[in-house]
Amino acid sequence: MHNSTGLVLLFCIIIALVEARVVVERASSRDQLQTPKVWDALNLLRGKDQLTAEQIQELYQSAVSGTDFPLLSVIPDESEIDCATFKQPGFYADVDVGRCQVFHRCDINGKITSYLCPNMTMFNQITLICDWFYNVDCNKARQFYDYSNSRLYKEGIALLNNQDDVPLSTGAVAQSASKASGSKSKPKAARKTKRSKISFPQFFEI
């Protein structure tokens, strides 16, 4: 009789543990899905839907350097970006002084390194690369500071979900693209340190 009671109790404990794991996995799955979805987010950052080839050609003909896009040859010294103000290590557009042609990398030790995108390009806060100026509305960059940076240094989580990624009933995330894994290093608290500056070659002449 005691053996039967013990087996029933053990079975109940196992069931409870399995259910608890499913709840945790579902919560983790929700955290892995980005909101808004990636193509919607890119449209928001752009400030409009994706341009056609004809529209891009018209932009090239009418764009004014210094007005439609910044035209910096060096990284301004006035930038006062502090890694301690961000939630996590990552890459951040300089919205104020650099007008998104400048971006900064805050590493896991809180060291900041500044970069200058080539002329006619601006830092895309979603893809974390320099992108054509017509794909970035710099005024909207801040709202995406955590969109991709929050996924860095996390193993098994892709930098960007596909537009059609959905949570499965098991709590996992269905992905149509292969997963990208980041470094296993655990981010440390950011602290302000000496600033480094790196400029990309200016291969556009305006």
Beta strands, then each sheet from edge to edge (+ up, - down):
strand 1: 90-93
strand 2: 102-106
strand 3: 112-116
strand 4: 121-124
strand 5: 129-132
strand 6: 166-167
strand 7: 173-174
strand 8: 196-199
sheet 1: 1+ 2- 3+ 8+
sheet 2: 4+ 5-
sheet 3: 6+ 7-
end
